[in-house]
Amino acid sequence: MANLLITGGAGFIGSHLIYRLVKNYPQDHIYNLDALTYAGNPENLQAVEDAANYTFIKGDITDFAFLEQLFARYHFDGVIHLAAESHVDRSIANPMAFILTNVVGTVNLLNAAKNAWQGNYAGKRFYHVSTDEVYGSLGAEGYFTEETAYDPRSPYSASKASSDHFVRAWQHTYGLPVVISNCSNNYGPYQFPEKLLPLIINNIKEGKPLPVYGDGTNVRDWLWVEDHVAAIDLIYHQGTIGETYNIGGNNEWSNIDLVRTLCDVMDQLLDQPTGTSQGLITFVKDRPGHDQRYAIDATKLKDALGWEPLVGVPEGLRLTAQWYLANPEWLSRITSGAYREYYQQQYQDESL
């Protein structure tokens, strides 16, 4: 039996990962550490909250003393670190929050693990989940590989690039057993509605404008969240210590083509004439420093561990839209913020 700490497990990707781990590894105990900031929602985990091998802990990775006590109490054998501030627009408005959580918080976790494990690294692993945005922007051709030089363009991507470097430094300096993955844009159920796809779905439902930055030609590689957590599971359990793995969906789409396709899906699901939703598309002033194109070459992960994405964008868009339409109460509570005060009161900071 292993004790595994997941940080940020009440968020979008984290909640999908915890579902998978709790179900697939009943012999292990999964501890979910989350500060329950705006994007963390324990409601995402109702199906596992009573599982015998699951424990939720409310706490903040920027509090080092708290983390040291946590490691001493629960004797974690591994860490999968997802907790992060992750929205580029928010990073432009408030970069310091991203530095504190993504950089200081990551270093706190590294030090807590190092101090707790005391060089006895047998069976231990620190897995840092990062983003393809650390690589900067591509032109019309080419792909990000694990050897691509870092070139972050936003406060968000700079904070993630910094945390990646610290993780590698802790391996080289202290021998900490680490692995890193850099993924492309995730989508699917439970995503916070400030992100592009749930925002578009919600605005179509409400007949509001569908904002698209610039001319909409910026290209992203889209990764179905369940494909991503399958890769995380595989890398954590079978990946080679010290290696970095890129995780991509092999689904490059321009923003405008993606939005138009989602509009057509929504028209079908809402039983309204094709083109109705596309009439809501509104081009808005481009984001400062908006990277033109991301595209990941995930060959290393395929060759080393046999992983490939299973869900393509057309299918994933329909599944995503169907989920949001089937869960209007969840969406309403998220968009109103009504859930936040309730859960902040229900879950007090862990007292150690």
C-alpha positions in Angstrom: 0.0 0.0 0.0 1.3 3.5 -0.9 0.2 6.9 0.3 0.0 9.2 -2.7 -0.5 13.0 -2.4 -2.3 14.8 -5.3 -2.1 18.6 -5.1 -4.9 20.6 -6.8 -7.1 17.5 -6.8 -10.4 19.5 -6.6 -9.6 21.2 -9.9 -10.5 20.2 -13.4 -7.6 17.8 -14.3 -7.0 16.8 -10.7 -10.6 15.6 -10.1 -10.5 13.4 -13.2 -7.1 12.0 -12.0 -8.4 11.2 -8.5 -11.4 9.4 -9.9 -9.1 7.2 -11.9 -6.6 6.5 -9.1 -9.1 5.8 -6.4 -10.9 3.4 -8.7 -7.9 1.7 -10.2 -5.6 1.5 -7.2 -7.8 0.4 -4.2 -4.7 -0.8 -2.4 -3.2 2.8 -2.3 -4.5 5.7 -0.3 -5.1 8.9 -2.3 -4.8 12.2 -0.4 -6.1 15.3 -2.2 -4.6 18.6 -1.0 -6.4 21.6 -2.3 -6.7 25.2 -1.1 -10.2 25.5 -2.7 -9.5 28.8 -4.5 -11.9 29.8 -7.2 -11.3 26.8 -9.5 -11.2 24.1 -6.8 -14.6 22.5 -6.2 -15.0 19.4 -4.0 -18.4 18.8 -5.7 -16.3 17.5 -8.6 -15.4 14.5 -6.3 -18.7 13.6 -4.7 -18.6 10.1 -6.3 -15.4 9.2 -4.3 -15.6 11.3 -1.2 -16.7 8.3 0.9 -14.2 5.9 -0.6 -12.1 4.1 2.0 -8.9 4.9 0.1 -9.6 8.7 -0.3 -8.9 11.6 2.0 -9.5 15.3 1.3 -7.2 17.9 3.0 -7.8 21.6 2.7 -4.5 23.5 2.7 -2.2 25.8 0.8 1.1 24.8 -0.8 2.5 28.3 -0.1 2.6 27.4 3.6 5.8 25.4 4.1 5.4 24.7 7.8 2.0 23.2 7.0 3.5 21.0 4.3 6.2 19.7 6.5 3.7 18.7 9.1 1.5 17.1 6.4 4.4 14.9 5.1 5.3 13.9 8.7 1.8 12.9 9.5 0.8 10.9 6.4 4.2 9.6 5.2 3.6 10.1 1.5 5.4 7.7 -0.9 4.7 9.9 -3.9 3.5 13.3 -5.1 1.6 14.2 -8.2 1.7 18.0 -8.3 -1.1 19.7 -10.3 -1.9 22.7 -8.0 -1.4 25.8 -10.0 -2.8 29.1 -11.1 -3.4 28.4 -14.7 -5.3 31.1 -16.6 -3.2 33.4 -18.8 -5.5 36.4 -18.6 -5.4 36.2 -14.8 -1.6 36.0 -14.9 -1.5 39.2 -16.9 -3.7 41.0 -14.4 -2.0 39.6 -11.3 1.3 38.0 -11.9 2.4 37.8 -8.3 -0.3 35.2 -7.5 1.2 33.0 -10.1 4.7 33.4 -8.8 3.6 32.5 -5.2 1.6 29.4 -6.1 3.4 28.1 -9.1 7.0 28.9 -8.1 7.1 29.2 -4.3 4.5 26.5 -3.8 6.4 24.1 -6.0 9.7 24.7 -4.2 7.9 24.3 -0.9 6.6 20.9 -2.0 10.1 19.9 -3.3 11.6 20.8 0.0 8.9 19.1 2.0 9.4 15.9 0.1 13.2 16.1 0.3 13.1 16.7 4.0 10.6 13.9 4.7 12.3 11.3 2.5 15.8 12.2 3.8 17.6 10.6 0.8 15.7 7.3 1.2 14.2 7.5 -2.2 13.4 3.8 -2.8 9.8 3.6 -4.0 9.4 7.4 -3.9 8.5 9.7 -6.8 7.8 13.4 -7.3 5.7 14.0 -10.5 5.4 17.6 -11.6 2.6 18.3 -14.2 3.4 21.3 -16.4 2.3 22.9 -19.7 3.4 23.2 -23.3 3.2 27.0 -22.9 6.7 27.0 -21.4 8.1 26.4 -24.9 6.7 29.7 -26.3 5.2 30.0 -29.8 5.5 28.0 -33.0 5.2 29.2 -36.6 3.2 27.4 -39.2 5.3 24.3 -39.0 7.1 22.2 -36.4 6.3 20.7 -33.1 7.4 21.0 -29.5 9.6 18.1 -28.3 11.1 17.4 -25.0 14.3 19.0 -26.3 12.6 22.3 -27.3 14.2 25.3 -25.6 12.0 27.2 -23.1 10.7 30.5 -24.3 7.7 31.5 -22.1 5.7 34.6 -23.2 3.2 35.2 -20.4 3.5 35.5 -16.6 1.7 32.2 -16.4 4.1 30.3 -18.7 7.1 32.0 -17.1 5.9 30.8 -13.7 5.5 27.2 -15.0 8.9 27.3 -16.7 10.5 28.4 -13.5 8.8 25.6 -11.5 10.0 23.1 -14.1 13.6 24.3 -13.7 13.3 24.0 -9.9 12.0 20.4 -10.1 15.0 19.5 -12.3 17.4 21.3 -10.0 16.2 19.4 -7.0 16.9 16.1 -8.8 20.4 17.2 -9.9 21.3 18.8 -6.6 19.6 16.5 -4.0 18.9 13.4 -6.0 15.1 13.8 -5.6 13.4 11.2 -7.9 11.3 13.4 -10.3 9.4 13.2 -13.5 7.8 16.0 -15.5 5.2 16.1 -18.2 4.2 19.1 -20.4 0.7 18.9 -21.8 -1.4 20.7 -24.4 -4.8 22.3 -23.9 -7.2 20.1 -21.9 -10.9 20.0 -22.2 -13.9 18.0 -20.9 -16.3 17.9 -18.0 -15.8 19.9 -14.8 -13.6 22.6 -16.4 -13.9 26.0 -14.9 -16.2 28.2 -17.2 -13.7 31.0 -17.7 -11.9 28.6 -20.1 -12.7 28.8 -23.8 -15.0 25.7 -24.4 -17.2 25.9 -21.3 -17.4 29.7 -21.8 -18.7 29.2 -25.3 -21.1 26.5 -24.2 -22.5 28.7 -21.4 -22.8 31.8 -23.6 -24.6 29.9 -26.3 -27.1 28.7 -23.8 -27.7 32.3 -22.6 -27.6 33.9 -26.0 -24.5 35.9 -25.2 -21.7 36.9 -27.5 -19.0 34.4 -28.1 -15.6 36.2 -27.7 -12.8 35.1 -29.9 -9.4 36.8 -29.6 -8.0 38.7 -32.6 -8.8 37.0 -35.9 -9.2 33.5 -34.3 -6.3 32.0 -36.2 -4.2 31.1 -33.1 -3.8 27.3 -33.1 -3.8 24.9 -30.1 -3.5 21.2 -29.7 -6.5 19.9 -27.8 -6.2 17.0 -25.3 -9.3 15.2 -23.9 -8.9 15.3 -20.1 -9.4 11.5 -19.7 -6.6 10.9 -22.2 -4.4 13.2 -20.2 -5.0 11.5 -16.8 -4.4 8.1 -18.4 -1.0 9.4 -19.4 -0.3 10.8 -16.0 -1.2 7.5 -14.4 1.2 5.7 -16.8 4.0 8.2 -16.4 3.8 8.1 -12.6 3.8 4.3 -12.4 6.1 3.4 -15.3 8.0 6.5 -16.4 11.7 6.8 -16.0 13.0 8.9 -13.2 14.6 12.2 -14.5 12.7 12.1 -17.8 10.3 14.6 -19.3 7.3 13.5 -21.3 5.2 15.7 -23.7 1.5 14.8 -23.7 -0.4 16.0 -26.8 -3.8 15.2 -28.3 -2.7 15.2 -32.0 -5.6 17.6 -32.5 -4.5 21.0 -33.9 -7.3 23.4 -34.3 -7.5 27.2 -34.9 -9.6 28.9 -32.2 -12.1 30.1 -34.8 -12.6 26.6 -36.4 -12.9 25.1 -32.9 -15.6 27.6 -31.9 -17.5 27.2 -35.1 -17.5 23.4 -34.8 -18.7 23.7 -31.2 -21.4 26.1 -32.4 -22.7 23.5 -34.8 -22.6 20.8 -32.1 -24.6 23.1 -29.8 -27.2 23.9 -32.5 -27.8 20.1 -32.9 -28.0 19.4 -29.2 -30.3 22.4 -28.6 -32.4 21.5 -31.7 -32.0 24.9 -33.3 -31.2 25.8 -37.0 -27.5 25.3 -38.0 -25.8 28.7 -37.9 -27.8 30.1 -35.0 -24.9 29.9 -32.6 -22.2 31.0 -35.1 -24.2 34.3 -35.3 -23.1 35.1 -31.7 -19.3 35.0 -32.6 -17.7 38.3 -31.7 -14.0 39.0 -32.4 -12.4 41.0 -29.5 -9.1 42.7 -29.0 -6.3 40.2 -28.9 -4.7 39.1 -25.7 -1.2 40.7 -25.0 1.6 38.4 -26.0 -0.8 35.8 -27.5 1.2 32.8 -28.8 0.3 31.9 -32.3 0.6 28.2 -32.3 1.2 25.2 -30.0 1.7 21.7 -31.2 3.1 18.7 -29.3 5.1 15.8 -30.6 4.2 13.0 -28.2 6.3 10.3 -29.9 8.5 9.8 -26.9 5.6 8.9 -24.7 4.1 6.6 -27.3 7.4 4.8 -27.9 8.4 4.5 -24.3 5.1 3.8 -22.6 2.7 3.0 -25.4 0.3 5.9 -24.7 -1.8 7.4 -27.5 -4.8 9.8 -27.2 -8.1 8.0 -27.9 -10.6 10.8 -28.2 -10.5 13.3 -31.1 -11.9 16.8 -31.1 -15.3 16.2 -32.9 -16.2 13.4 -30.4 -14.7 15.3 -27.5 -16.6 18.5 -28.2 -19.9 16.6 -28.3 -19.2 14.8 -25.1 -18.2 18.0 -23.4 -21.3 19.9 -24.6 -23.6 17.1 -23.6 -22.1 17.0 -20.1 -22.5 20.8 -19.5 -26.1 20.7 -20.9 -26.9 17.8 -18.6 -25.4 19.5 -15.5 -26.9 23.0 -15.5 -27.0 23.2 -11.6 -23.3 22.6 -11.4 -22.6 25.3 -14.0 -25.0 27.7 -12.3 -23.3 27.3 -8.9 -19.8 27.7 -10.5 -20.7 30.8 -12.5 -22.4 32.4 -9.5 -19.7 31.5 -7.1 -22.3 30.2 -4.7 -20.4 27.0 -4.1 -17.3 28.8 -2.9 -18.5 30.2 0.4 -20.3 26.9 1.2 -17.2 24.7 0.7 -14.8 27.2 2.4 -17.0 26.9 5.5 -17.5 23.1 5.3 -13.8 22.4 4.9 -11.5 24.1 7.4 -7.8 24.2 6.9 -6.2 21.0 8.1 -5.2 21.3 11.8 -2.0 19.5 12.4 
